[in-house]
């Protein structure tokens, strides 16, 4: 799955999706029989190309969404999120041409949208990519669809960003700044905890997330 905004609910979305998929695949199978029904093993990958600075690799676990931590929980689902924006995961992008070229295309859209309207920015990015042989075959065959999808995705990303800004402004207006600050702190701690669980060093966490020694210490005491 491709994401331009960080979404911690993806493990639950993947669980719902894979359950529906397995249900369709085994529609005509005898689930109550004694013979094992073989199903393909799932792999959950997310390619992130948003503006928020995130590590090269993040593991999102369904268990992190449980109301309370339970090491004996009977259900787990892990999704790997790979950051392909900017200079992240260069080796991966070099090994996968399509992934690299897609990242180039989205970077161009973001660049030109600062200079012109969204539709014109997407069109300019498409023209430039075709000229530079970036996703050329796909963009030439599916130009209209690519343009429509890019506009939709960017509008969605912009809408979510605006909603966060509006929520912040509304919270300040209503005297909820303290509560909002606490919520932001909790979100940062959650992110740092996830980084620690992924095996990142304190130095890398400090550099990547701009985390202070106190934040890292607090996160370690919780995790």
N, C-alpha and C positions, 0 to 999 in steps of 0.2 A: 504494500500500500504506500502511496505517496502522501506526504503531509507537508503543508507549508506553515503550520502552527503546531506547537507542542500540545499533545493531547494525552493525558495520563489514563484516560478511559479506554484506550485501544485494546488492552487485553480482554476486557469485557465484550467489546464489539467483536473481536476475533472469536471469542467463545460462542457468541450467538450465531455468528456466520458459519463456523465450522460445524456446529450442531445441526444447523439447517442443511448444510452440504452433505453431511453423513446421513442425515435422514432421507434425503433424496436418493443418495447412492444405494441405500439398503432398503428402499421402498418395497421391493419384491423379495427380499430375503427373509428367512425364517429366524427372527430374532429370539424366539422362544425354544429353538431347537438345541441339540447337543453338539452340533458341528460349529466350529469357530468361523465366524465371518471375518475375512481379512479386509482391512481398510488401509488406505495409504497413510503413512505418517505425515502429519502437518508440519509446516515450517512457517513461522510468522516473522516477516521482514517488513520494516518501515523505512522508506527513504525520505529523510527530512531535508528540506531545502529552504527553510524559513530564515527570518532575520535574527531571531533570538539566538544568542551564542550558546551552543550546547556542545558536549563532548563528541568526539568522533563516533563513539559507540556507547549506547545506553540500553540497558536491559529493563524492560517494563514487565512486572510480574502481576498476575491476577491477585496473588496473595497480599500485595501491597494495598489493594483496594478493600480488603476485609475490614469490617468495623473494629476488630481487635486482632492483634497478632496471635496466630495459632500455628506453631511449628508442626502440628499434627493434622493440619487441614487436609482433607481428602481430595482436594481439587487444586491443581496449579496449571497455569498457562504462562509461558514466557515469550515475549516478543522482543526482537532485537531491532533497535532503531539506529540507523546509520546516517550520520550527518554528511550530506554531499554538497552543502553550500560552500561558496568561497574556496578556500584552500584545504578544506577538510577532506580526509580520505582520498588523497591524490592517487595513491597506488591502486586503490579500487577503481577509481574513474579511468586511470590509464589502462587497466586490464579490461574494462568494459566500455567500449567506445560509445554505445548508446547512452549509458549513464553519464559519461563525461559530457557528451554533446547536449543532453537534456539540461544539465547544470549550467552550461554556457548559455543556452537559450533563455532559461529563467533569469539568469543574471542580467542579460540584455534587456529583458522586459522591465525589470526593476530599475535599471539604469535610465531607460528612456521615459518611463512613467514620471520621472522627476522633471522632465523637460516638456512633456506634451500630454494630451489626453490619453486615457487608457487604450482605447481602440487604435489610435494612431501609434502608440508605443508598441503594441503587440504587432501591428502590421510592419512597423519599422524593424522590429526584432526578427520577424519571419523573413523579410526581404534580405536582411543582412546575413542571417544564418544560411539561407539558400545560396547566396553569393559566396559564402565562405565554406560551403560544403559541410555545414553542420545540420544534421537531421534533414538533409536536402531531399532525399527520396520521400520520406514521410511527409514533410511539409508541402512538397509539390503535389502529392496525391491527395492529401487531406487538409489542405490549407484552411478551408472554411471551418471545419470541425476543430482544428487546432486553435484557431483564432477565438472561436466561441468558448471553448473550454478554458483557455488562458484568461479570457476576460472574466469568466465565472469564478475561477479559482482566485484571481487577484481581488475581485470584488468581495469574495467571501473572507479572504485574509484581512482586507481593509475593514470590513464590517466587524469582524471579531476584535480587531485592534481598537476600533472606535467604541465598541461596547465596553471594553475594559477601561478606556479613558473616560467614558461617560459614567461608568460605575464609580470610578475613583472621584470624579468631580462631584457626583451626587452625594457620595459619602462625606466629602469635605463639607459640602453645603449643609448637610443635615447633622453636622457635628459628630460624624462617625470616623473621623480621621484616625483616632487611636485604635479602633477596631480593625480598620483597614490595614493599618500598619502591622498589627498583630497577624492578620491574615497573610500579608506579604512575607512576614518573617517565617511563618509556618510553611509557606510554599518554598521559600529558599532552603529551610532546614530539610524539607522533604527531598529536594533536589540534591542537596549535599549528602544526605543519607544514602540516596540511590547511587551516587558516585562512589561512596565508600564501599558499598556492597558490590559494585562493579570492579573493585580492586584498584581504584585510582589512588595515587599517593596524595598526601596532604598538600605537597608543593604544586602538583598538577591541578588539584581542586582550587587552590588559592589563585593560580594563574588563570584557569579557564573560567571559573565562576566569580572571581573577584571576592572570594570568601575570606573573612577575617579569621584569625586564630581562635577567637571566642566562638564564632559560628561553627567552625569545624569541631571544636571541643564539645559544644552543645550537641551537635549531630552525633558524635561518637558516643556520648553518654546515653542518647536515646536508642541508637541502633545496637 
